[in-house]
Amino acid sequence: MEAPVNIIICANEERSSSKYGDRGKNLYSILDAAAAAENLLLAVHALGLGSCWIGAFVDETVRKILNLPKWVKPIGIFPIGYPAEKPAPTDRWPLEAVVHNERYETKKFKQISYW
């Protein structure tokens, strides 16, 4: 895919910490950005476009290009365009590997073959 548009989703740690302190800075700002990213991916798909979440980048390079202040953290780059192909679905973990009833079962992960 050659994407004509790239969207960079960022977490504003200062804004989140102003109301929720360290938990806002270190958790809520990331969760808010992740929720925005998932909503973006769903909307892109609904429009018949393609995208993916790119998380492998150098933070400081993105900061410099976008002139981001130190309290705004880039979370993901999302190229958006018309897909050149339709790839096959990727394997998923079985529900038994990720769903726990009543309590977390550590041994469960050792017993299940993921792929």
C-alpha positions in Angstrom: 0.0 0.0 0.0 1.3 3.4 -0.9 -0.6 5.7 1.5 -1.3 9.3 0.6 -2.2 10.1 4.2 -0.4 9.3 7.5 -2.0 10.1 10.8 0.1 10.2 13.9 -1.9 9.6 17.2 -0.3 11.1 20.2 -0.9 11.0 24.0 -1.0 14.3 25.8 0.5 13.4 29.1 0.2 16.8 30.6 -3.5 17.1 29.9 -4.2 13.7 31.4 -2.0 14.3 34.5 -3.6 17.7 35.2 -6.8 15.8 36.3 -5.5 12.3 37.2 -1.9 12.8 38.3 0.7 10.1 37.6 -2.0 7.6 36.7 -3.3 10.0 34.1 0.1 10.6 32.7 1.3 7.0 32.6 -1.9 5.1 31.9 -5.0 7.1 30.9 -3.2 9.2 28.3 -2.0 5.9 26.6 -5.4 4.3 26.9 -7.1 7.3 25.4 -4.7 7.3 22.5 -5.1 3.5 22.0 -8.9 3.9 22.0 -8.6 6.7 19.4 -6.3 4.4 17.3 -8.8 1.5 17.3 -11.7 3.8 16.4 -9.6 5.3 13.6 -8.8 1.8 12.2 -12.5 0.8 12.4 -13.6 3.9 10.6 -10.9 3.5 7.9 -12.0 -0.1 7.3 -15.7 0.9 7.2 -14.8 3.4 4.4 -13.2 0.6 2.3 -9.7 1.9 3.0 -6.7 0.2 4.4 -4.4 1.0 7.3 -2.2 -0.6 10.0 -0.8 0.5 13.3 2.9 1.2 13.1 4.5 1.3 16.5 8.1 0.7 15.4 9.5 4.2 15.0 12.0 6.5 16.7 10.1 8.8 19.1 12.5 11.7 18.9 12.4 11.7 15.1 8.6 11.9 15.0 8.8 14.6 17.8 11.2 16.7 15.7 9.2 16.3 12.5 5.9 17.3 14.2 7.5 19.8 16.6 5.9 18.0 19.5 6.4 19.4 23.1 8.0 17.0 25.5 4.7 16.1 27.2 3.1 14.9 23.9 4.1 11.3 23.1 3.6 9.8 19.7 1.9 6.4 20.1 1.4 5.2 16.5 1.7 6.1 12.8 -1.3 5.1 10.7 -0.9 5.2 6.9 -4.2 5.4 5.2 -5.0 4.6 1.5 -6.6 2.1 -0.8 -5.1 -1.4 -0.3 -3.2 -2.9 -3.2 -4.2 -6.4 -2.1 -6.4 -8.2 0.3 -4.2 -10.3 2.6 -5.5 -13.5 4.3 -6.6 -13.1 7.9 -3.8 -13.7 10.4 -3.9 -16.4 13.1 -5.6 -15.4 16.4 -5.1 -16.9 19.8 -8.0 -19.2 20.9 -10.5 -17.6 23.3 -9.4 -20.2 25.9 -6.0 -18.6 26.0 -7.2 -15.1 26.7 -10.5 -15.4 28.6 -10.4 -16.2 32.3 -13.4 -17.1 34.5 -13.5 -15.7 38.0 -9.7 -15.6 38.4 -6.5 -15.5 36.5 -5.0 -18.9 35.7 -1.3 -18.7 35.1 -1.0 -22.4 34.2 -3.6 -21.9 31.4 -0.9 -20.3 29.2 1.5 -23.1 29.6 -1.1 -25.7 28.5 -2.4 -24.0 25.3 -0.6 -24.1 22.0 -1.1 -20.6 20.6 -0.6 -21.4 16.9 
